[in-house]
Amino acid sequence: MTEKSTQSVVITIDGPAGVGKSTAARGLARRLGAAFLDTGAMYRAVTLAAVERGIDPSDTAAVESLMETRRFEFCPQGDLTRVWIDGADKTAAIREPHLTEQVRHIAAAAPLRARLVQMQRAFAADARRVVTEGRDQGTVVFPDAAVKIFLTADPTERARRRHSELRAAGKDVSLDAVLTGQQQRDAADESRTVGPLKPAQDAAIVDTTHLTAEQVIDQLESLVRGRIHG
């Protein structure tokens, strides 16, 4: 994979929860020798910072002030994005399930999203190649990305995958609860006025329902290499 300039080559992968974005992005980044940008980790980090200070994540003004005073660092380490807040490693803490429901407040607030978009673009500017995943990467954050991909999957299959991940992590949660939470998250993501979840007009749509993780990565790698070299 070669570039015509020193500008970063960005590949975006968007889609709802449970379609396998993170797994696909990590695997694709590994194969392409690219940095992996986990935007979800950034939103979770801001949410965690607010919760730790006793700030309601829905209080946009308070969270915005908090972001001005706390130091957030995001570093690629292999296929993992390590997260530090004021020098403390919060990579594991941001994955606690109780934060998931709270993230939507950060995602729906235009001033906070604007700050996070700046963080994401700064991350990409420091890398030669970047595979980034989220919900508005191809539509808002990197509208000029070299390749844009939007993953989809059957809602029940998405919930089943998330449920398996949580159980594997020792979290006691029912499949029904995961499905309900997913439906609420989808509705919030799709209806928000800023950076709503939708495919970019020039995105390639890939349905992962009946594909294994490796099959998804194979398909994406073929697509990306075809677009870059084409």
For each residue, the residues with C-beta under 8 A, 3 or more apart:
1: 9 32 33 129 225 228 229
2:
3: 6 7 9 128 129
4:
5:
6: 3 128
7: 3
8: 124 125 127 128 129 130
9: 1 3 34 128 129 130 146 228
10: 124 129 130 132 142 144 145 146
11: 28 32 34 129 130 131 132 145 146 147 148 149 224
12: 132 133 134 137 138 141 142 145 147 148 149 200 203
13: 21 24 25 28 131 132 133 134 137 149 150 151 220
14: 21 133 134 135 136 137 138 139 148 149 150 151 197 199 200 203
15: 19 21 133 135 150 151 152 153 197
16: 19 135 152 158 182 185 186 189 197
17: 158 162 182 185 186
18: 153 155 157 158 159 161 162 182
19: 15 16 151 152 153 158 208
20: 23 24 151 153 161 208 213 216
21: 13 14 15 24 25 133 134 151
22: 25 26 38 40 133
23: 20 26 27 213 216 217
24: 13 20 21 27 28 133 151 208 213 216 217 220
25: 13 21 22 28 29 36 37 38 131 132 133
26: 22 23 29 30 36 79 80
27: 23 24 30 31 79 213 214 216 217
28: 11 13 24 25 31 32 34 131 217 220 221 224
29: 25 26 32 33 34 35 36 79 129 130 131
30: 26 27 33 36 78 79
31: 27 28 217 221
32: 1 11 28 29 129 131 221 224
33: 1 29 30 129
34: 9 11 28 29 127 128 129 130 131
35: 29 76 123 124 127 129 130 131
36: 25 26 29 30 76 79 80 81 130 131 132
37: 25 74 76 81 120 123 124 130 131 132 133
38: 22 25 41 42 74 80 81 133
39: 42 43 116 120 132 133 134 135 137 141
40: 22 43 44 103 133 134
41: 38 44 45 74 81 83 91 94
42: 38 39 45 46 72 74 83 116 119 120
43: 39 40 46 47 103 106 107 116
44: 40 41 47 48 83 94 95 99 103
45: 41 42 48 49 72 74 83 85 90 94
46: 42 43 49 50 63 66 67 72 106 112 116
47: 43 44 50 51 57 94 99 102 103 105 106
48: 44 45 51 52 85 90 93 94 96 99
49: 45 46 52 53 66 67 70 72 85
50: 46 47 53 55 56 57 59 62 63 66 102 106
51: 47 48 54 55 57 99 102
52: 48 49
53: 49 50 66
54: 51
55: 50 51 59 62 63 66
56: 50 59 62 105
57: 47 50 51 63 102 103 105 106
58: 105
59: 50 55 56 62 63
60: 63 64 105 109 111 112
61: 64 65
62: 50 55 56 59 65 66
63: 46 50 55 57 59 60 66 67 106 109 112
64: 60 61 67 68 109 111 112 115
65: 61 62 68 69
66: 46 49 50 53 55 62 63 69 70
67: 46 49 63 64 70 72 112 115
68: 64 65
69: 65 66
70: 49 66 67 85 86
71: 84 85 86 87
72: 42 45 46 49 67 83 84 85 119
73: 83 84 85
74: 37 38 41 42 45 81 82 83 119 123
75: 81 82 84
76: 35 36 37 80 81 82 127
77: 80 81 82
78: 30
79: 26 27 29 30 36
80: 26 36 38 76 77 91
81: 36 37 38 41 74 75 76 77 91
82: 74 75 76 77 89 91
83: 41 42 44 45 72 73 74 89 90 91 94
84: 71 72 73 75 87 88 89 90
85: 45 48 49 70 71 72 73 88 90
86: 70 71
87: 71 84
88: 84 85
89: 82 83 84 92
90: 45 48 83 84 85 93 94
91: 41 80 81 82 83 94 95
92: 89 95
93: 48 90 96
94: 41 44 45 47 48 83 90 91 99
95: 44 91 92 99 169
96: 48 93 99
97: 100 166 171 173
98: 101 102
99: 44 47 48 51 94 95 96 102 103
100: 97 103 181 185
101: 98 104 181
102: 47 50 51 57 98 99 105 106
103: 40 43 44 47 57 99 100 106 107
104: 101 107 108 185 188 189
105: 47 56 57 58 60 102 108 109
106: 43 46 47 50 57 63 102 103 109 112 113 116
107: 43 103 104 113 135 188 189 192 195
108: 104 105 188 192 194
109: 60 63 64 105 106 112 113 194
110: 113 114 193 194
111: 60 64 114 115
112: 46 60 63 64 67 106 109 115 116
113: 106 107 109 110 116 117 194 195
114: 110 111 117 118
115: 64 67 111 112 118 119
116: 39 42 43 46 106 112 113 119 120
117: 113 114 120 121 140 141
118: 114 115 121 122
119: 42 72 74 115 116 122 123
120: 37 39 42 116 117 123 124 132 134 137 141 142
121: 117 118 124 125 141 142
122: 118 119 125 126
123: 35 37 74 119 120 126 127 130
124: 8 10 35 37 120 121 127 130 132 142
125: 8 121 122
126: 122 123
127: 8 34 35 76 123 124 130
128: 3 6 8 9 34
129: 1 3 8 9 10 11 29 32 33 34 35
130: 8 9 10 11 29 34 35 36 37 123 124 127
131: 11 13 25 28 29 32 34 35 36 37
132: 10 11 12 13 25 36 37 39 120 124 137 141 142
133: 12 13 14 15 21 22 24 25 37 38 39 40 137
134: 12 13 14 21 39 40 120 137 141
135: 14 15 16 39 107 189 195 197
136: 14 139 140 141 195 196 197
137: 12 13 14 39 120 132 133 134 140 141 142 145 148
138: 12 14 141 142 143 145 148 149 150 199 200 202 203
139: 14 136 143 195 198 199 200
140: 117 136 137 143 195
141: 12 39 117 120 121 132 134 136 137 138
142: 10 12 120 121 124 132 137 138 145
143: 138 139 140 200
144: 10
145: 10 11 12 137 138 142 148
146: 9 10 11 227 228
147: 11 12 204 223 224 227 228
148: 11 12 14 137 138 145 199 200 202 203 204
149: 11 12 13 14 138 203 204 206 220 223
150: 13 14 15 138 199 200 203 204 205 206
151: 13 14 15 19 20 21 24 206 207 208 216
152: 15 16 19 205 206 207 208 209
153: 15 18 19 20 157 158 161 207 208 209
154: 157 158 209
155: 18 158 159 179 182 183 186
156: 159 160 179
157: 18 153 154 160 161 209
158: 16 17 18 19 153 154 155 161 162 182
159: 18 155 156 162 163 175 178 179 182
160: 156 157 163 164 175
161: 18 20 153 157 158 164 165
162: 17 18 158 159 165 166 178 182
163: 159 160 166 167 173 174 175 178
164: 160 161 167 168
165: 161 162 168 169
166: 97 162 163 169 171 173 178
167: 163 164 170 171 172 173
168: 164 165
169: 95 165 166
170: 167
171: 97 166 167
172: 167
173: 97 163 166 167 177 178
174: 163 177 178
175: 159 160 163 178 179
176: 179 180
177: 173 174 180 181
178: 159 162 163 166 173 174 175 181 182
179: 155 156 159 175 176 182 183
180: 176 177 183 184
181: 100 101 177 178 184 185
182: 16 17 18 155 158 159 162 178 179 185 186
183: 155 179 180 186 187
184: 180 181 187 188
185: 16 17 100 104 181 182 188 189
186: 16 17 155 182 183 189 190 197
187: 183 184 190 191
188: 104 107 108 184 185 191 192
189: 16 104 107 135 185 186 192 196 197
190: 186 187 196 197 198
191: 187 188 196
192: 107 108 188 189 195 196
193: 110 196
194: 108 109 110 113
195: 107 113 135 136 139 140 192
196: 136 189 190 191 192 193
197: 14 15 16 135 136 186 189 190
198: 139 190
199: 14 138 139 148 150 203 205
200: 12 14 138 139 143 148 150 203
201:
202: 138 148
203: 12 14 138 148 149 150 199 200
204: 147 148 149 150 223
205: 150 152 199
206: 149 150 151 152 216 219 220 223
207: 151 152 153 210 211
208: 19 20 24 151 152 153 211 216
209: 152 153 154 157
210: 207
211: 207 208 215 216 219
212: 215 216
213: 20 23 24 27 216 217
214: 27 217 218
215: 211 212 218 219
216: 20 23 24 27 151 206 208 211 212 213 219 220
217: 23 24 27 28 31 213 214 220 221
218: 214 215 221 222
219: 206 211 215 216 222 223
220: 13 24 28 149 206 216 217 223 224
221: 28 31 32 217 218 224 225
222: 218 219 225 226
223: 147 149 204 206 219 220 226 227
224: 11 28 32 147 220 221 227 228
225: 1 221 222 228 229
226: 222 223 229 230
227: 146 147 223 224 230
228: 1 9 146 147 224 225
229: 1 225 226
230: 226 227
